[in-house]
Amino acid sequence: MTGPDTMRDDTRNRLHAAIAEKPSAPLEEIAAQAGTTVADVVHALPGGAAVCVSGDRFVDVMTDIAGWGEITFIVNTGDVILEAKGELPSGKTGRGFFNLHGKPIAGHLKADACGMIAFVTRKLFGSDTCSVQMYAHAGHCLFKIYLGRDAEGRLRPDQIARFEALRDRLAAEAA
């Protein structure tokens, strides 16, 4: 996975042009247009829209999010966008995986496959969003966790506070 300091100038220029053309497009669409990885797009987002930390914090992040209430868990393969809304269950590490046993969200996640965690705040299709995104070492997105919304469709203030506190704490620890 490249980072902001190792990204080639031509890649950076293509990314900035793609982001400027469609600033609220899905990150996967921007990556395809620029011919690069979604992780590179995250690194190129303007104005602090993304704060990235090491994937080594995977279990800490997932454990914290398990207490946030209803979220939307998304896996986007390009051909399939799968969404599950619900509370993220507490997980347990075993047999090389971080195991989630809940409903509707369950699965077995290989924690050491995560190379980067991005806390992303941006507009998507014109709506404000906050998400925690897990990236593989190769730069593709493993999955995203979007904050929940209230009955009027607004982001939940309690979750925004938890998101910002976790993001800021991990960024400070990494500095």
Secondary structure, 3 states (H helix, E strand, C coil): CCCCCCCCHHHHHHHHHHHHHCCCCCHHHHHHHHCCCHHHHHHHCCCCCEEEEEHHHHHHHHHHHCCCCEEEEEEECCCCEEEEEEECCCEEEECCEEEECCCCCCEEECHHHEEEEEEEEEEECCEEEEEEEEEECCCCEEEEEECCECCCCCECHHHHHHHHHHHHHHHHHHC
